[in-house]
Amino acid sequence: MGQAVTNCKAADSICAVADSALAQISNILIDIRSLVTEAANTGASNTAMIEALQLQVDASLDTIDRIAGSTQFIDQKLLDGSLDFVTYGVDQSKVDFLQVNQANFMGRIEKDIAVKILQQAKQATLYYRQVGVAESVNLSVGGTKGVVNLPIAQWADLQSIVDAVNLVSDSTGVEAKLEQRATNGMIYISSVGENNDIILTASEAGTLGGNFVIKYTAPREGNDTLSLNFTPGNGNEPNCIEIVLQTLPSVGNQPPEVLTTAAQVVDLINTSDLLRDDKGNGRVVASLPDCTSGLGTVTAFEEYAYCGSVVAGNALQFLGPANSPNITFVAEPGQSLSIELSSKPVYDNTEGNLVNPGTLTVYLETDHDGFIKTTANDLIDYFNYPASNDEIALLKTLGISVSNVCESTGCGLLAPTYDPDNCETGVGCPTIRFGSAGILPASSGSSMGILPASSDRDGRDPGAPMLCACDEAAVGIIFYSTEYGTDAFVDVQAKLPNEFFPVVDRFGNLTERATGVDITATVNNGRAVGKGSVASLNTTELDMAIWINPNVREGDVIGFRITGGGALMQLGPDVDPTQQVRMAFQSAYAADIGGPSGYLSQLRYGSDKDLLTDTKGAYRIVEESILQITTYRGRLGSFQKYEVGRNLEQLQDLIEVASTMNSEIRDTDYAAESSSLAKNQLMLETIVSVIKKPTDNMRMLIQLLNR
């Protein structure tokens, strides 16, 4: 036990020497951090000043290397990496960083490690799933590094919001990107009246899967049977669906009366064998809008027109029969919402061809100052429920219906149209013409684009096309933390009470704040402690931490071996693995200090993270280096106090107890010998006394006789 005490004192001295050197390195790192921060102040520093700061950084790194190479106990170097563990088989594509602090081989020459990922670490994420902002908003974006307020302009597209968030990500710890995915084509097929609209959606996502046009045909001669005609597309040409409606014969110039309801059209489309692919699956799916019965009769159409912007929330789709009139929006102070056919169609007297389809004028509701109050939804409602009988009759005669487009909210205000043929310009749409290009946001929702019409007027088959089909559409924004785990969070909200910027978490819940998820893993079947993307295990057999790459999938197993290394400390009196500790003394060279962002040596002049190139990256590396050295010192201090110190106290207690017992044993032996000696002496004196007594009697007898 005396030798064990000596061993513990030696282990304590080794840790003290290493800690003293690491303390010096920690102070140097703090100085380097100050230099990096000073170099980041480019507004007050010129190139020469930054180069001078870089020289100080290089000198500091040289000092760190000198300390790492010279720190030793007797003749054993401690911080040069020679006492670090040696690993084999670590997959660098799955492991960002690995640190083995302590490992007990239990008499074997190497140790197998298996890390199983039960749940991958996740960043904090919030999702904004609209194609823009209809109104200006003061957006507050916050994360682990701070909070920044961003003014977002009205009608801002998604990419501009993403750019604004990423510009201040260093101050917030929050970044943003477009949420992109292939989207299904769809068309909202409206009709005049109520309970008669349907939604037609392509079953396959992407532009090819959503390449459909559809029309309703109402035979003037009358038709008793509802039927469907389908013409497959051939690459560039769309798939054409024609629904032949049930009608009564028309009277004069009036359109025929349609007998087919929306529910019947939905049933026909969903059950038609003509619309099934080679595998028997439906190419499209028809459905009724929410809260509608589908019992209203539909309206024939074969032309369409667009107006407005999805981003502004006022994008509209108009459907109508052939030769439908143009539509204009007019706004005059103090008027209510109404419609009228301001000019009738004009035909060529010679051949009877249409010269001018006429004009349907929509008078937008305004206040007395001329400010428009009519939204896209207001106009849709008005077309379904006109205010006067004359307007009801007019819309039935024209057969024109209107609906929102794709993800347009319908909450945006409308604006007067302008006539580009007369060189007019305006903030609203040009005159709405059926069978001509309609202005709409592109499918990504982030820019304006032109969708060509498909109608008889430009030589193509009539019918309205599906919209919103895209192979990679921007359907929203993902706000995410730059860090992983429960400590990471994202907070996105509109600052003012009257502003609205709805975001949801990954479960679809409406919220303004979300946190990340720590990794869950096992190491050699033992439950590891997860912190962010770091899985740690600390037992008597193994003390290690592993940084898992975010690309690793749940259920993956990462295996490697510890083949040697470490400093073997004999802390107990018996040469037994249970009384030994094998711990690592990692390298403290600048090339080995750092973390996932890089290593300290990358701050040298000419490297990718020097002060002249990337102060942000340099700062992250220094921060990770300080954390690594601080953790290193904490581990050594813990080993000194709780393993070496406590073990030393126990050994000293055992020695003291053994010494006491030995003393007691020796005291007991002395007492027994003393007692035996006294006994023997007493017996001797008794014998002498007995022998002496007769002699005395004889002497007395002789004396008497002599008298």
C-alpha positions, 0 to 999 in steps of 0.5 A: 500500500505504501507503493500505491500511495506513492503512485497516487502522488505521482499521478497527482503531480502529473495532472498538476504539471499538465494543468499548469501548462493548460492554464497558460494556454488558456490565457493565451487563447483569451488574448487571441480572442481579443486580437480576433475581435479587434481585427473584426473592427475593419472600420477602424483598422487598415490592412497594416494594422490587421497584419500587425495583429496577425503577427501577434496571433502567429507568435501566440500560436508558436508559444502554444506549440512550444508549451505543448512540446516542452511540458513533461513529467520527468522525461515523459511529455504530456501534451504532445499527443503521445499519451492520447488514445489511438483509434482505428476505423472512425468514419469521418463522414459520420463523425465530426469530432471524437474525444476519448478521455479514459478507457479501461481495456480490462486486460485486452489489447484493444477496445471495440466501440459501437455507437447506435443513433436512436434519435438524431439531433435536430435544429430548432425550426419554424415554417412560414408556409405562404408565398409572400406577405400581403402587408408590410410587417416588422419581423422579430427574429431571435435565437441563441445569439440575440434578437433582430427586428427586420422591416419586411415590405408589402408584397415581399417575396420569399427570397428577399425575406430569406436574404434579410434573415441570413444577413443578420444570422451572426447576430441571431444564430438563426438562418433561413432557406426556401422550403422547396418541393415538387407540387401537384398541379390543381385548378379550382373550377368555379361556376356561376351560383353556389354549391357548384365548384370543384377542385381538380388535383393532379395525382402526380407532383411536378410539371409533367404530372400536372400538365392538364387542361379541362373544359365543360361543354354544354351541347346546344342541341340538348344532351341526356348523358353526362360523359367524359372525353380524354386526349392524352398529351404527348410531352409538350402538349397537355392532357385534355379533359372534356366534360360533356354536360347534360343540357336541355336544348337552347332557346334562340341565342340563349345558352342551353340550360345545364342539368349536371351538378358538381357532385355528378362531375366529381363522381364521373372524374373519379370513376372514369377508366379513361383517366387511369394510368397503366397501373390503374391509378387515377391521373387526377382527383376531383373533390368538392370545396369544404362546406359545399354540397355539390348540388348546384348545377355547373356552368360551361366554360372553355376560356380563362383569364387571370388577374392579380398577384398570389403574393398580394393575396388578390390573384383571381381566375376567371372562367367563361365560355367562348367569346367571353367579354373583357373585364375591367375594374373601375374605382370612383369615390363613394361607389358600391360594388356592382357590375354591368355590361358596358359594351356589347360584342361587335361582329364583322358584318361580312363574315360574322367573325367576332371583332370585339368581345365587349366589356364587363365593367366591375365597379369596386367599392370605395369610400368617399375619399376614393380608397378601395375597400373591395378584396378578391374574396369580396368580388368572388362572393359578389359573383356568387350572390349579386345584389340585383336580379339584373346582375344575376341574369347578366352573369347567367347569360355570360357564364363567367365565374371567378375564384382565387388562384392556388394559395392566394388568400383572397384578402388582398385589395383589388385595383383598377385595371388599365388598358395597355393598348392605349399606352396606359399604366397602373398598379393593377392588372391590364384589362382582363382578356380571356384567351390572352396571357394573364399576369400571375406570380410564377409557381415559386411564388417569388417572382412575377411571370406570364402564363400563356392562355390555351384557347381557340384565339391563339390556335390551341385547344380550349380549356383552362390549365392546372396551375401550381405544378412545379418540379421544385417550388418554393412553398414557404420559408424554413427558419432554423437555428445554426446550433442543435439540441434543446439549448437552441431555439428560434423565435419569429413573430410580428412585433406590432399587434395589428401585424400577422406573420403565421409560423408553425413548428414541425408538428404543424402547431401555430407557434412563435418559438421552437426548440431543438432536440438533443441526440439520443444514442447508446455506446456499447449498449449503454445509454449515452448523455445527449447534448446537441449533436454530442453523445457522451458516456462516462463510466469506469470503463469508458469516458468519451464524447462523439460529435455526430454528423447531422447527415447520419440517419436514425438507426445507423451504427458507428463502429471503431476500435481503441487500439492503444494509447493513454497513460496507465495509472496504477492507483491500487495496491494490486496489479489488477485492471480494476485498480488501474485507470487509463486516461488520455492526455490529448495534444495541445498543439495548435493543429489539434486544438479546436472543434467542428468549426476547425483547428487553431492552426488555421488562424496562421497567416495565409490560412483560410481563417487568418485575420485577413480572410475570415474573422468570423470563422477565426472567432468560432475556432477560438471559442471552441478552442477555449471550451476544449481547453477548459473542459480538458482542465476540468477533466484533469481536476476532476480526476485529481480530486475525485479519483486520485485524491479520494483514492489517496485518502483511502490508502492513507486511511488503510495504512493508518488502520494497519499501523494501529492494529500492529501496535495493538498486537505488539502491546498485547504480546508485551503484557503477556511476557511481563505476566509470565515473568512475574509468575516465574519470579513468584514461583522461584521465590516460593521454592527458595522460601520453602527450601530455606525454612528447614535450614532455619529450623536445624540452625535453631535446634543446634543452638538449643543443644549448645546451651 
